[in-house]
Structure formats: structure tokens, C-alpha cells
Amino acid sequence: MPEENKELPKAPTKRVRKPKKTGLISANLLSEIIAKSLDEDQAEDVITVDLAGKSSIADIMIVASGRSGRHVSALADHIISKLKDAGAGKIRVEGLTNADWVLIDAGDVIAHIFKPEVRQFYSLERIWSGESKHLAGNT
């Protein structure tokens, strides 16, 4: 009986992972990169909120407005590009498709970019700066 050429199962290949680039850039430098990009691209009403000691999600939150969905999208794209160029590591982004509100999570710094009417509705800066009734325990 002739032996059939049976292929042996292939050994699983080991994936080589690139080391994560986390914590290489300080929150202050991330914040400066984002603020400079927003300024260059003419974002409106840029506010920086210090979250250190208030939240474990980030140390700094930046809130800004774009004039339209297209402007919000362009502001976010430029920030993402500049953060990646600076070696900020993994950047998570939400809302870029609709561009009413884009969240950019760069680890220690979070940026929120809104269309004006959406920003007014949520008023995040009031909540985190302590002016909100929610934080004071009032309803």
C-alpha cells in the first residue's frame, strides 16, 4: 500500500509583540501638545480642568469646541496625529464618525471636543470643576 503524503500540522507561530509605550510622556507634555494643536486649528473656548485627586481616570481633562462637525473631526484628527508623532502610545478615540462629540483618551490626559450645542447640553467642565449640583449632592 502506498503511503499517502500527509501534511503534518503546522506548529503555532509565536507572535512577537512590540513593547507598549505607556507612561513615556508626562501628563503636562500631553496636555501641552493637545492645547497647542487646538490653538493652531482655531478651536473655541478651550478649557483645561485639573483632575488630579478628583478622579482616577486621568490627571487632566481638556474641553474644547469646534464650529461644526467637520471642524470637530479635523481638530481630533490633528491631535491624534501629533500625539502619535510624539510617541504617546495607545490613544483611544470615540465619536469620530459622527463628530458631535469626540473623546480622545491619551492615558493621563483626556480631551473632549464638542460641537457648541452638544457641549452646552453636557457642560462637562462645570461638572468637573465643582460648580455642578451633582457633585455637591444637591438635586
Sequence and secondary structure as in RCSB ss.txt:
>XXXX:A:sequence
MPEENKELPKAPTKRVRKPKKTGLISANLLSEIIAKSLDEDQAEDVITVDLAGKSSIADIMIVASGRSGRHVSAL
ADHIISKLKDAGAGKIRVEGLTNADWVLIDAGDVIAHIFKPEVRQFYSLERIWSGESKHLAGNT
>XXXX:A:secstr
                      SSS HHHHHHHHHHHHHHTT EEEEEEE TTT SS SEEEEEE SSHHHHHHH
HHHHHHHHHHTT    EEESTTT SEEEEE SSEEEEEE HHHHHHH HHHHHHT SHHHHT  
